[in-house]
Amino acid sequence: RWRELIEAFEEQRERLVRIHPDLYAMSRPNPGATEEQLLAAEKRLGHPIPAQYREFLTVANGWSEWNQDVALLSCDQIGHGTISESEGLGIRLAEGDVLVEWSTDTDWVRIADSDGTYWETFMLHRDSQGYLAGQMMMTPHGDHFYDSFEQYLVEELASLTEWLDGEEL
């Protein structure tokens, strides 16, 4: 399943480069992580990497600009950086009401970012406040949880495909 998703993202990346050659270059995922790299990341993080994401890392250990300018981080990059202490991380409704909030990043691992901007993606590495390890949230949205890493990729692929379909008109 990971290979199929990667190939679908590569196809969309090719479309993106074809439509906007002055803005984007072709990128491909890094080779899969070794068990040694995964164990070193888990040791550095102080906890296991959630199983589904760990499985993906064995196929693609990071991917620079996998979705427009967003990078999936490699084993040696995941977890670096922190959640903004002033804003925290939480699920917010459209009206701005906070449903659940974490004031620190002790439950979260950063797995994607967009070159220093505020678009980052975090994964819960352990069950917390009624949410399960492996669930994901992308900031600054904070209003949507992905149930799994796979769901995150599938929804991001659908969003990218829809946007590119509109760009080709």
Disulfide bonds with the S-S distance in Angstrom:
none
